[in-house]
Amino acid sequence: MREINWAEPFDKPLSGAAKGVLATMMCLPESDYLTAEELYSRFKADPPMVIDDAIAELISEDKQFLICVNGRYAVNKMKLLEINTI
C-alpha cells in the first residue's frame, strides 16, 4: 500500500474531520472564504454537526487555523508556516 503524507500542525493534532475541512479549504481556492452553510454543501456525506465541530476545532484559540470575517471562514495563511508534512 502506498504511503500517504498528511499536513500535520506541530503539537496540534487535529481530528479527521478538521483535517478534511482544512485540506479542502487549503487546496481548493473556491472552498476558502465560505459560510458554514456553504461548507455543508461541500461535505454532503457529513451532517452539519460534524462540519460545525471541525470549524470549532480549527478556529479554537489554541489552533487558529481558520479565521472568521463577517460570517465567512478562511484559512489563516499566517498559520501555514506551522504546518509540517509528515
Residue pairs with C-beta under 8 A, 6 or more apart in sequence:
5 85
5 86
6 19
6 85
6 86
7 19
7 22
7 23
7 26
7 83
7 84
7 85
7 86
8 14
8 83
8 84
8 85
8 86
9 63
9 65
9 79
9 82
9 83
9 84
10 82
10 83
10 84
12 62
12 63
12 82
14 22
14 57
14 58
14 63
15 53
15 54
15 57
17 46
17 50
17 51
17 53
17 54
17 57
18 53
18 54
18 57
18 58
18 65
20 43
20 54
21 39
21 43
21 51
21 54
21 55
21 58
22 58
22 65
22 66
22 75
24 31
24 42
24 43
25 31
25 32
25 34
25 66
25 73
25 74
25 75
26 32
26 75
26 80
31 39
31 42
32 74
32 75
33 72
33 73
33 74
34 42
34 72
34 73
35 71
35 72
35 73
36 48
36 51
36 52
36 55
36 71
36 73
39 51
39 55
39 73
40 48
40 51
43 50
43 51
55 66
55 73
57 63
58 65
58 66
59 65
59 66
59 67
59 68
59 73
63 79
64 76
64 79
65 75
65 76
65 79
66 73
66 74
66 75
66 76
67 73
67 74
67 75
67 76
68 74
